[in-house]
Each structure stands twice: as structure tokens, then as C-alpha cells.
């Protein structure tokens, strides 16, 4: 009986079958994996692993059950058309069961000669390694095993591979609590000896983490795949080297149909046990997974060629009317947007090699040139084709992200897409895609370019700027996916805002549209770029918030962990600010801060409670004042210092330190309504720890001294002596 895989017909070319399978983040509809004509299912829980069991060139399947047993499904089919036989119970000598709970198994050479051994995770925290005493094509395993203990709550969630590139296979274990720990192999070939487990780069996800080391992106480095309780699967790409692995940020696997995060929980219940292998022979890795229901499902991997084919087929069928067609055909809309989102996701995750990127750029550029009314830059009629703007914008992102990050390459992209004027300058000069349905007038685009160019390029990382209110309701249904993006208000130039409160030395009138732009760009400064490049300043942000909040608020250790709720509640209760009843805590918290001048003035803009609850706004809001009038912000911080409010000085220095990036100077700004921008420089002198000691701004010199957590304890402003 032939296996049925995800109900997908498996039409395989010889070239695809022979090629090394490529990785993907997108997968098709799940379906049951079949053996001997029936869906594969085991008792209580299923942990899957594709293995070369009998060395016949075909991938077989091993499934650990929820009752301590392990099952083998031999593959007797042809390449790309697997036919799994009925289940055979795996044994090691006379042993045919490992405990009574969830179990995971695989074949890896760890003991004895070079043949792969049977590794079984079982009994909550045990791993049994049984030496292969059989032949390569007929494995048999010794009953006696090498026993290894891993973290409590592991329950068979293990994998074994050479993680650190020393030639010895290491062990990784997940756990019920979601943590992932690595157990380095310090033995020798054929004689494994695992060290104590340590957290694997701090990876901890929800709970029931099931790790798998596998080269997902096919770059020769092992990545980390983690399935969790909620049915999602996340891949952490290895951005280090074979001998010094380092994991980047996690990205969830996606459903190819619509680009949304993949979830198998409805099918499989709690827990997800993922493995990747090219079972259908199309040259793309597929997903095989089990879960708490004991069923095994298959999801075909959808590669870049398939996504391009989807776009080409949609254009062939609808041509210039594609935007209108996706408005009335929900399935077509999901297919087209899903393909575009998947292209962007894999580019952003680093899954597309340089040579593949070049090919992708060529093909996408050709689609753009051949279909300018669909993908070209223009004003779309959102009444008749509401999806046209989001459709084109998502295509633009894919082409930009596939291209090299150089002005020359972006110029070629602009040519292919028909970008002109201010939109072209933003793209070519700054790598920014403005998605505004071509509504912003030339003077507004020029003002945006001036402001963004004036901000230190290394301080921010933004690729797309959307104006959702100019894009219509479809922009909410299909939010633009990009490497890094912000959204700004639909306003014209000239609207005035005073970015300073009434107790400032003078008003700081600025342009609302542009200061909002500065605010949104600042969201991608300290809390994103700076979190990596200036962790000291990122930590200082939270220390400054703790000071501004007063003595009743306690932050964790490190401060960036956020407010220690239990310690804070204890202080509130000791101070008589809370009666200890959980039902009254929210009101007590608000009452402590609201309407009190000391907390209204503890931050440069607004009551400190807002920033305690929304710390992501704390740095971005500083840009409202610093970009509107940097000199005035310094004077304002000094005025509040003299009035007993010290925290404003911390805030001024936080943004000044970040924008100066360790240099002996920093830009000062004055941004006026209508977009007039004046940029000057302040000279900086630093102490032996690199902190700003003096700042010469205009005709004054500010002097700073520091205490705990690099917060300001001394602040003076004096007239500057004439230079020279």
C-alpha cells in the first residue's frame, strides 16, 4: 500500500530528486502520514524521527510512543514515493520498553564501532544508549545500555549531534518547563561521556520544548528547531561557525497558504515533535511531526520555486487585473500573499544563499517589469482595488531584501519598480521603502529625507515606513512584513506641536508629522539596534525608570528584566499604599502615580506610570524632545534638576550617549514646523569609563558626575569660555 503524504500528489523530476534538499520556513496543508494503508498512530504520544535504519538509501521512520515503546516503520517505496510498512516494535536485546511515559528515539553512533546506535530518551529524565551489535543493513542492539541523566521533565525530548564541531556527538534535551539544555560530549569516538547540562543560549519557550539539531537552511551549520506545547515550531538559525555555534533570533515555521504561523495543536493536541526530511522528493525539506494525540502528520515543504510559480500562475491567469481578482477570491488572495510573505520570511531569516538571491532578484525584477500595473510604484485606486497597495508593497519588500545592500543595487530595484522622485531617494540613499500609496507630496518626501539623513545611520534599523491610513482597510488585513518597519500618522507638513511641557524654559514648537517620524525611528534605536550594540545603555534605561518611579518600585536583576512585582507589592503594602488584596492592586498602583506632580515631572514627557507600563515607549519618547530642540532639552533637564527632579538628566544623557556612539561629538537638532531642520554639533569629553563628562552645546558647557548604575548625581551648566 502506497503512503499518502499530506494528500499531495508527488510529481518529482529526476533533477529535483537528485539535488540536495533545500530548507524552507513554509509548509503546505498537514495530512496523516500513512503506513500499510492506515494513518500512523501510537499510544498516548508520538515523537518522530526520520532515520536511515537499514542503510538502503531510503528514509525510514522511528516513532517513540507515550507508553515507553518505540516503533519502526520501514520504507519500501521508491525515491519520492515512500511506502511505509506496518509498525515493528524496536527492541534492544530482550528489552522492548523504556518506562511507561513519553519516549523519543534515534540512531546515532556514540559507543562501540562506527555503526549507528539506538538512543532512547525515556522515564522523565533518562537517556539509554544501546550499542549496535548488528550489521549496517540489519541493526541489532545490546540490551545493556549506557545511561545518561538529563534535566527533569525531559520525557524523551532529546537530540544528538555534533553541536560544537569537535567530532563528538553532543546531547540536547528539552523539558516540560520549556528550557533547552546542552550536554557536551567530553569522551572520545566510540566512548561517549556527557558533561553536566547547561542552558543552550538561554532558549526557553512556553513549555514542553522538543529540540532538534538539523541544518534547516542547508548552509553546513546545525540550526536548532524547537516544537512546543502550543503546536508551533520555531527555528533558531546558527549564525556562528561549526566550532563556535551561535543562535540568532527565532522564527516560527509558517503555513504556506497564508503566511501565518504554523500551528499543529488542533490536529495533534499539546506538544509538537518536529523533524525535517525530504520525503516527497521535490528537493525541499518536509515537516514530519507527532504530538500528544499519538498521530503522525506530514506537511510538504514549499520552496522558493513553488512560490514564484504561484505568482507566475496568478499573473498568467489575471494579468493587470490581479489586484481586483484577489479582492473577490479569498483563496487566490491567500495564495498570492502567502507566497510573498514566505519569500520575505526566508530572506529575512537568512535562508536564501547569495547565488539563490541573485536568481531571485532576476526573476522578481522581470515580474515587476512585465507587470508594472500590478507591482510598479503608482497611486492605486483603493476603492475598486483595495488590496493593490499592500500587494505591491509586499512584492517591493521581497525584491529589496533579495538585493545587495548597496545604493547601486537599490538603484536597479528602483528602476524595476518605477520608483521616482522622493520615493526613489529614500530607497536608494537610505534603503527605506515608503508605503503611502504615493500620497505624500514632494516637499514632505524631501523633509523626511533631510531628517532621516541627519540621524546617525548606525543608530537605527528600519526598512519600511507605512502610512496605514493612506492605504485603506486592506493594510490591516495584510500588514506589511519586512525585516524592520514602522508606521506613522497620515498627516501633512506644517501642523504644530509643542514637544515640551509648560515648565520648560520656553516652548519647543516642532512639526507633528516629522517628530512622529523621529519617534517611530527611535523605536528601532536603543530597544533594537542598541540592545545588541549598547547593552550597557539598554540596561541603564531601566535603571533610570526605576529612579524616576521612586522608592516603592523595584526592578529585577538585571534591571532589564522589568519590575519585580512581588517586591514592589511588598513595598506598597509596607508604605500603606496598598491593602494587600489582589483585587485592589490595579487601583492602588494608579492612585500612587496619577495626578501627582512629582511623577508627572519624573520623565521628560508625561507621567512615569505610562513608561513603567510601556517601557518600549521610554526611549522613543525622548526623541520627541531631542529632535525638536536638543539644546532646549538640555536646559529643560537642568531646570527640573534645580527643582529637585533628577531623572530628566538621566533621560537627556541616555539619548545623547546613544546617538553619540562613543564619539567626541554628537549632533544637536532644531526641527521647526514645515520641516526646517538645523543640525549643529556639541563637543564631548569623556571620563575614564567612556561616559560623557562634559558637553559643550552652543554657549554653555554641561558637566556630569555619576553614581550607581551610571545615573547622574552631579549636573552643572555654565557659560562656555570662548574657544581659542
C-alpha positions in Angstrom: 0.0 0.0 0.0 1.5 3.4 -1.0 1.9 6.0 1.6 -0.3 9.1 1.4 1.6 12.2 2.4 -0.4 15.3 3.2 -2.8 14.4 0.4 -0.3 16.0 -2.0 0.5 14.3 -5.4 4.2 13.7 -5.6 5.4 14.6 -9.0 9.1 14.5 -8.9 11.7 15.3 -11.6 14.9 13.4 -11.7 16.9 16.7 -11.2 14.9 17.6 -8.1 15.2 14.2 -6.6 18.9 14.1 -7.1 19.6 17.6 -5.7 20.5 18.3 -2.1 17.2 19.3 -0.5 16.8 23.0 0.4 15.4 24.4 3.6 12.2 26.4 3.9 10.1 28.1 6.5 6.8 27.5 4.8 4.8 24.3 4.7 1.6 23.1 3.0 -1.5 21.6 4.5 -1.0 18.9 7.0 -2.3 15.4 6.4 -1.8 12.0 8.1 1.3 10.0 7.3 0.2 6.5 6.3 1.7 3.1 6.8 0.1 -0.1 5.3 -2.9 1.9 4.3 -3.8 3.5 7.6 -2.7 6.7 9.4 0.3 6.2 11.7 -0.7 6.5 15.3 0.9 5.2 18.5 -0.2 5.1 22.1 -0.5 8.3 24.1 2.2 10.4 22.5 4.3 10.4 19.3 7.9 11.6 18.9 9.0 11.3 15.3 12.4 10.9 13.7 13.3 10.1 10.1 16.3 7.7 10.1 18.3 5.5 7.7 17.5 2.3 9.6 18.7 -0.4 7.2 21.1 1.6 5.0 19.2 1.0 1.8 19.2 4.7 0.7 15.6 5.3 1.8 14.4 7.2 4.9 12.5 5.2 7.4 10.5 6.4 10.4 11.0 5.8 14.1 8.3 6.9 16.5 8.6 6.9 20.2 5.3 6.3 21.9 3.7 7.7 25.1 3.9 4.3 26.9 7.7 3.7 26.8 7.6 1.7 23.5 9.4 2.6 20.2 8.1 1.7 16.8 9.9 1.4 13.4 8.1 2.0 10.1 10.4 0.7 7.2 10.2 2.5 3.9 10.0 0.2 0.9 9.0 2.7 -1.7 10.8 4.5 -4.5 12.5 7.9 -4.2 9.9 10.5 -3.6 7.1 7.9 -3.2 7.7 6.3 0.3 5.7 3.3 1.2 5.9 2.7 5.0 5.2 -0.8 6.2 3.3 -1.8 9.3 4.9 -0.9 12.6 7.6 -3.1 14.1 8.4 -2.9 17.8 12.0 -1.8 18.4 14.0 -4.0 20.8 17.4 -3.9 22.4 18.2 -7.5 23.3 15.3 -8.6 25.4 14.2 -5.1 26.2 11.2 -3.8 24.3 10.0 -1.0 26.6 11.6 2.0 28.2 9.4 3.1 31.1 5.8 3.9 30.7 5.8 7.6 29.6 6.6 9.7 26.5 9.7 8.3 24.7 11.9 9.6 21.9 14.4 7.6 19.9 17.0 8.0 17.1 20.1 6.3 15.6 23.5 8.0 16.3 26.9 6.5 16.7 28.0 7.1 20.3 29.5 3.8 21.6 31.4 0.9 20.1 32.3 0.9 16.4 31.1 3.2 13.6 27.6 1.8 13.3 24.7 4.0 14.5 23.5 3.1 18.0 20.0 3.2 19.4 19.4 6.3 21.6 16.2 6.4 23.6 15.0 9.2 25.9 12.6 8.0 28.4 11.3 7.9 32.0 11.1 11.6 32.6 14.9 12.3 32.7 16.7 9.2 31.4 18.6 8.5 28.1 19.6 5.0 27.2 22.3 4.3 24.6 22.3 0.8 23.2 25.3 -0.3 21.1 24.6 -1.6 17.6 25.9 -5.1 17.5 24.3 -6.0 14.2 25.2 -5.1 10.6 24.8 -1.9 8.7 21.7 -3.2 6.8 20.3 -5.2 9.8 20.9 -3.3 13.0 20.6 -5.1 16.4 21.1 -3.6 19.7 22.6 -4.8 23.0 20.3 -5.0 25.9 22.8 -3.3 28.3 22.9 0.4 27.8 24.9 3.5 28.8 22.6 5.5 30.9 22.7 9.3 31.0 20.5 11.5 33.1 19.2 14.8 31.7 17.0 17.6 33.1 13.9 16.7 35.0 10.7 16.7 32.8 12.6 15.9 29.6 10.2 13.0 28.7 12.1 11.8 25.6 12.6 15.3 24.1 16.2 14.8 23.1 18.5 15.0 20.1 22.1 14.1 19.5 24.5 15.7 17.0 28.0 17.3 16.9 26.9 20.8 18.1 30.4 22.2 18.8 32.3 20.8 15.9 34.8 18.7 17.9 33.9 15.5 16.1 31.9 14.1 19.0 28.1 14.0 19.1 26.6 16.1 21.9 23.2 15.7 23.6 20.5 18.3 23.8 17.4 18.0 26.0 14.1 19.9 26.2 11.8 19.9 29.2 8.3 20.4 30.4 9.2 23.9 31.6 10.3 24.9 28.1 14.0 25.1 28.8 16.6 23.6 26.5 19.9 22.3 27.9 23.1 21.0 26.1 25.3 18.2 27.4 28.7 18.4 25.7 30.3 15.1 24.9 33.8 15.0 26.5 34.6 11.4 25.7 36.2 10.0 22.6 34.8 8.4 19.4 33.0 5.2 20.4 33.1 6.1 24.1 30.7 8.9 24.8 30.9 10.8 28.1 28.5 13.7 28.6 29.1 16.6 30.9 26.6 18.3 33.1 23.9 20.2 31.2 23.9 23.9 30.7 21.3 26.2 29.2 21.6 26.4 25.5 22.0 30.2 24.9 19.0 30.9 27.2 16.5 29.2 24.9 13.3 28.7 26.8 9.9 28.5 25.1 6.4 28.3 26.6 6.7 24.7 27.8 7.2 21.1 26.5 10.1 22.2 24.4 11.2 19.5 21.9 14.6 20.3 20.4 16.1 19.1 17.1 19.5 19.9 15.8 19.4 20.0 12.0 20.8 22.1 9.2 17.5 23.8 8.3 18.9 26.4 5.9 21.4 23.9 4.3 24.4 26.1 4.9 26.5 23.4 6.5 25.8 24.5 10.1 23.5 22.9 12.6 20.5 25.0 13.5 18.0 24.5 16.3 14.4 23.5 15.7 12.1 23.6 18.7 8.5 22.4 18.9 6.4 23.4 21.9 3.2 22.7 23.7 1.1 25.0 21.6 1.7 23.3 18.3 4.2 25.8 16.9 7.7 25.2 15.6 10.5 27.7 15.8 13.8 27.6 14.1 16.9 29.3 15.5 19.4 29.8 12.7 23.1 29.2 13.5 24.8 32.5 12.8 28.1 31.3 14.2 30.5 28.7 12.9 30.8 24.9 13.0 33.2 25.1 16.0 31.6 28.2 17.6 27.9 27.9 17.1 25.7 30.9 17.9 22.0 31.1 17.6 20.2 34.0 16.1 16.6 35.1 16.8 13.9 32.5 16.5 11.4 32.4 13.6 8.3 30.3 13.6 7.5 28.0 10.7 4.7 29.2 8.6 1.7 27.9 6.7 2.4 28.4 3.0 -1.3 29.1 2.3 -1.4 32.5 4.1 2.0 33.1 5.7 0.6 32.8 9.3 2.5 31.0 12.0 2.1 27.2 11.6 0.1 25.5 14.4 -0.5 21.8 14.7 -2.2 21.8 18.1 -5.7 21.3 16.8 -4.5 18.2 15.0 -2.1 16.8 17.5 -3.1 18.2 20.8 -0.5 19.6 23.2 3.2 19.1 22.3 4.9 19.1 18.9 7.8 16.8 18.0 9.2 18.1 14.7 11.6 16.6 12.2 12.6 17.7 8.7 13.4 15.5 5.8 12.6 15.5 2.0 10.2 12.6 1.9 8.3 13.6 -1.2 11.5 14.0 -3.2 10.8 17.5 -4.6 14.1 18.9 -3.3 12.6 20.8 -0.4 12.6 19.6 3.3 9.2 18.5 4.6 7.9 18.5 8.1 7.0 15.4 10.0 5.6 15.7 13.5 3.9 13.9 16.3 2.2 15.1 19.4 0.1 14.2 22.4 -2.6 12.5 20.5 -0.1 10.0 19.1 -0.8 10.7 15.5 1.9 11.5 12.9 1.3 14.2 10.3 3.2 15.3 7.2 3.4 18.8 5.8 5.1 19.3 2.4 7.8 21.9 2.3 7.1 24.7 -0.1 10.3 26.1 -1.6 11.1 29.4 -3.4 10.5 27.9 -6.9 6.9 27.0 -5.8 6.3 30.5 -4.5 7.5 32.1 -7.8 5.4 29.6 -9.7 2.3 30.6 -7.7 2.9 34.3 -8.6 3.5 33.5 -12.2 0.4 31.4 -12.5 -1.7 34.1 -10.9 -0.3 36.7 -13.3 -0.8 34.4 -16.2 -4.5 33.9 -15.3 -5.4 37.5 -14.3 -2.7 39.8 -15.7 -3.2 43.5 -14.8 -6.4 42.6 -13.1 -4.7 40.5 -10.4 -5.3 43.1 -7.7 -9.0 43.1 -8.5 -9.1 39.3 -8.7 -7.6 38.8 -5.2 -10.2 41.2 -3.9 -13.0 38.8 -4.8 -11.2 35.4 -4.5 -10.2 34.7 -0.9 -8.3 31.6 -1.8 -6.3 33.3 -4.5 -5.6 36.2 -2.2 -4.2 33.8 0.5 -2.0 32.0 -2.1 -0.5 35.2 -3.5 0.0 37.0 -0.2 1.2 33.7 1.4 3.9 33.3 -1.3 5.1 36.9 -0.9 5.2 36.7 2.8 7.1 33.4 2.7 9.7 34.9 0.3 10.3 37.8 2.7 10.4 35.5 5.8 13.1 33.3 4.3 15.2 36.3 3.1 15.0 37.9 6.5 15.9 34.7 8.3 19.0 34.2 6.1 17.6 31.1 4.4 18.5 32.2 0.9 22.1 31.8 -0.2 23.9 34.6 -2.2 23.6 32.8 -5.6 19.9 32.0 -4.9 19.3 35.7 -4.1 20.8 36.7 -7.4 18.4 34.4 -9.2 15.5 35.6 -7.2 16.3 39.3 -7.9 16.4 38.5 -11.6 13.1 36.7 -11.6 11.3 39.2 -9.4 12.7 42.2 -11.4 11.3 40.5 -14.6 7.9 40.1 -13.0 7.9 43.8 -12.0 9.0 45.0 -15.4 6.4 42.7 -17.1 3.6 43.7 -14.8 4.0 47.4 -13.9 0.3 48.0 -13.2 0.5 45.3 -10.5 3.9 45.7 -9.0 5.0 49.1 -10.2 5.0 52.2 -8.0 1.9 54.2 -8.6 -1.3 55.6 -7.0 -3.7 52.8 -6.7 -7.5 53.2 -6.7 -8.2 51.7 -3.3 -12.0 51.9 -3.8 -12.0 49.4 -6.7 -8.8 47.5 -5.8 -8.4 47.8 -2.0 -5.6 45.1 -1.9 -3.5 46.7 -4.7 -1.3 48.8 -2.4 -0.5 46.0 0.2 0.1 43.5 -2.7 2.6 45.8 -4.5 4.3 46.8 -1.2 4.9 43.2 -0.1 6.4 42.5 -3.5 8.7 45.5 -3.2 10.0 44.3 0.2 10.9 40.9 -1.3 12.8 42.4 -4.1 14.7 44.9 -1.9 15.6 42.2 0.7 16.8 39.9 -2.0 19.1 42.6 -3.5 22.5 43.5 -2.1 22.5 46.3 0.5 24.2 49.0 -1.7 22.9 52.2 -3.4 23.8 50.7 -6.8 21.7 47.6 -6.3 18.8 49.6 -4.8 19.0 51.9 -7.9 18.4 48.8 -10.1 15.5 47.9 -7.9 14.1 51.4 -8.1 14.3 51.1 -11.9 12.5 47.8 -12.0 9.7 49.1 -9.7 9.3 52.5 -11.2 10.4 54.4 -8.1 10.9 58.1 -8.9 11.5 61.4 -7.0 11.4 61.4 -3.3 10.4 57.8 -3.0 13.4 56.8 -5.1 15.8 58.9 -3.0 14.5 57.3 0.2 15.1 53.9 -1.2 18.4 54.4 -3.0 20.1 56.6 -0.4 18.7 55.1 2.8 17.3 51.7 2.0 13.8 52.8 3.0 10.6 51.8 1.3 7.9 54.4 2.0 4.4 52.8 1.5 2.0 55.7 1.3 0.0 55.0 -1.9 2.0 57.8 -3.4 0.1 60.4 -1.3 2.9 62.4 0.3 3.8 65.5 -1.8 7.4 66.2 -2.9 8.1 68.7 -0.1 7.1 66.2 2.5 9.3 63.5 1.0 12.2 65.9 0.9 11.7 66.8 4.6 11.6 63.2 5.5 14.8 62.6 3.6 16.5 65.5 5.4 15.5 64.4 8.8 16.4 60.7 8.4 19.7 61.5 6.8 20.6 63.7 9.7 20.1 60.9 12.2 23.2 58.7 12.6 22.8 55.8 10.2 24.2 53.2 12.6 21.7 54.2 15.3 18.6 52.9 13.6 17.5 49.9 11.5 14.3 50.4 9.6 13.4 49.1 6.1 9.8 50.1 5.6 7.7 53.1 6.6 4.0 52.7 6.2 1.2 55.2 6.4 -1.7 52.8 7.1 -4.4 55.5 7.0 -3.4 56.2 3.4 -3.5 52.5 2.4 -7.1 51.6 3.3 -8.6 48.8 5.3 -6.7 46.0 3.4 -3.5 47.2 5.0 -4.8 45.9 8.3 -5.8 42.6 6.8 -2.4 42.2 5.2 0.1 44.1 7.4 3.4 44.6 5.6 6.0 42.0 6.6 9.6 43.3 6.4 12.9 43.0 8.2 12.1 46.1 10.3 9.3 48.5 9.8 7.3 51.4 11.4 4.0 53.1 10.8 3.4 56.8 11.0 0.4 59.1 11.0 -1.4 60.3 7.9 -0.6 64.0 8.3 0.7 66.8 6.2 3.6 69.1 6.9 3.1 72.2 9.0 0.9 71.0 11.9 2.5 72.3 15.1 3.3 70.6 18.3 5.0 71.8 21.5 7.1 68.9 22.5 7.9 70.3 25.9 5.6 70.7 29.0 4.6 74.0 30.5 7.5 74.2 33.0 10.2 74.2 30.2 12.3 77.3 29.8 10.5 78.1 26.5 8.2 76.4 24.0 9.7 73.8 21.7 7.5 74.1 18.6 8.0 71.4 16.0 6.3 69.6 13.1 3.9 66.9 14.2 4.4 64.6 11.1 8.2 64.7 11.3 8.5 64.5 15.1 6.3 61.4 14.9 8.6 60.0 12.3 11.6 60.6 14.6 9.7 58.9 17.4 8.9 55.8 15.3 12.5 55.6 14.1 13.7 55.9 17.7 11.7 52.7 18.5 14.3 51.0 16.3 17.2 52.5 18.1 18.1 51.6 21.7 15.5 48.9 22.1 16.5 47.1 18.9 19.9 48.1 17.5 21.2 49.3 20.8 20.1 46.2 22.7 22.8 44.4 20.7 25.4 47.2 20.3 25.0 49.1 23.6 23.6 46.6 26.2 25.0 49.0 28.9 22.7 51.8 27.8 19.8 49.4 27.4 20.3 48.4 31.0 20.7 52.0 32.0 17.2 52.8 30.6 15.6 50.5 33.1 17.7 51.8 36.0 16.6 55.3 35.0 13.0 54.3 35.0 13.4 52.8 38.5 14.8 56.0 39.8 12.0 58.0 38.2 9.4 55.8 39.7 10.5 56.4 43.3 11.4 54.1 46.2 8.2 51.9 46.1 9.0 50.4 42.6 11.6 47.7 42.5 13.2 46.3 39.3 14.7 42.9 38.9 18.3 41.9 38.5 19.3 42.8 35.8 17.0 45.8 35.6 16.1 45.0 32.0 14.1 42.0 33.4 11.5 44.6 34.3 9.6 45.4 37.5 9.8 42.8 40.3 6.1 42.6 41.0 6.3 40.8 44.3 9.0 43.1 45.8 7.1 46.2 44.5 3.8 45.0 46.1 5.7 44.4 49.3 6.9 48.0 49.4 3.5 49.4 48.5 2.0 47.4 51.4 4.7 48.5 53.9 4.1 52.1 52.9 0.3 51.8 53.4 -0.3 52.4 49.7 -2.0 49.1 49.2 -4.2 46.9 51.4 -2.7 43.6 50.1 -5.9 42.5 48.3 -5.2 41.4 44.8 -8.5 42.9 43.6 -7.4 46.4 44.7 -3.8 46.3 43.4 -4.6 47.9 40.0 -6.4 50.9 41.6 -3.6 51.3 44.3 -1.0 51.3 41.6 -2.8 54.1 39.6 -3.6 56.1 42.7 0.0 56.2 43.7 1.2 57.9 40.5 -1.7 59.7 38.9 -2.3 63.4 39.4 1.0 63.9 41.3 3.4 66.5 40.1 6.5 64.5 41.3 5.5 61.7 38.9 4.2 64.0 36.1 7.7 65.6 36.0 9.8 62.5 36.7 10.0 62.0 32.9 10.5 64.5 30.1 7.0 63.9 28.7 4.1 62.6 30.7 3.5 60.7 33.9 6.1 58.0 34.7 3.4 55.3 35.1 2.9 55.3 31.4 6.5 54.3 30.8 6.6 51.8 33.6 3.7 50.0 31.9 5.0 50.6 28.4 8.8 50.6 28.7 9.1 50.4 24.9 8.0 54.0 24.7 10.6 55.3 27.2 13.4 55.9 24.8 11.3 56.6 21.7 9.6 59.5 23.5 12.9 61.1 24.3 13.3 61.7 20.5 10.3 64.0 20.5 12.3 66.5 22.6 15.8 65.8 21.4 15.0 66.1 17.7 12.6 69.1 18.2 15.2 71.1 20.1 18.3 69.3 21.7 19.6 72.5 23.3 16.2 73.2 24.9 16.1 69.6 26.2 19.4 70.1 28.0 18.2 73.4 29.5 14.9 71.8 30.5 16.6 68.9 32.2 18.7 71.4 34.2 15.6 73.4 35.1 14.0 70.3 36.5 17.2 69.2 38.2 17.3 72.5 40.0 13.6 71.9 41.0 14.6 68.5 42.6 13.7 66.2 39.6 16.9 64.4 38.8 15.6 61.7 36.5 15.3 64.1 33.5 19.0 64.4 33.4 19.3 60.6 33.1 16.9 60.7 30.2 18.8 63.5 28.3 22.1 61.7 28.7 20.5 58.3 27.6 19.6 59.6 24.2 22.8 61.7 23.9 25.0 58.8 24.8 23.3 56.6 22.3 23.4 59.0 19.4 27.0 59.9 20.1 28.0 56.2 19.8 31.2 56.8 21.9 32.4 59.7 19.7 33.8 63.0 20.9 30.8 64.8 19.4 27.1 64.5 19.0 24.5 66.1 16.6 22.1 68.6 18.1 18.8 69.3 16.3 16.2 72.0 15.9 13.2 70.9 13.9 10.6 73.5 13.2 7.0 73.3 11.7 7.1 72.8 8.0 10.3 70.8 8.1 13.1 73.3 8.6 15.9 71.5 10.2 19.1 72.9 11.7 21.9 70.5 12.7 24.9 71.5 14.8 27.4 69.6 16.8 28.2 69.5 20.5 31.7 68.6 21.7 32.1 65.8 24.2 34.7 65.0 26.8 34.5 61.5 28.4 35.7 60.1 31.7 37.9 57.0 32.0 34.8 54.8 31.7 33.8 56.4 28.4 30.8 58.3 30.0 30.0 61.9 29.0 31.8 64.2 31.5 31.3 67.5 29.7 29.1 68.5 26.8 29.7 71.9 25.0 26.5 72.8 23.4 26.3 76.3 21.9 27.4 78.8 24.5 27.2 76.5 27.5 29.1 73.6 29.0 27.2 70.9 30.9 29.2 68.8 33.4 28.0 65.5 34.7 29.0 63.2 37.5 27.7 59.6 38.0 26.7 57.3 40.8 25.2 53.8 40.9 24.1 52.3 37.6 25.7 55.3 35.8 22.8 57.5 36.8 23.5 61.3 37.2 24.5 62.5 40.6 26.1 65.8 39.6 24.8 68.2 36.9 26.0 71.7 36.3 25.6 74.1 33.3 27.9 77.1 33.0 28.6 79.6 30.3 31.3 78.3 27.9 34.5 80.2 27.6 35.3 81.4 24.0 37.3 78.8 22.1 40.8 79.6 21.2 
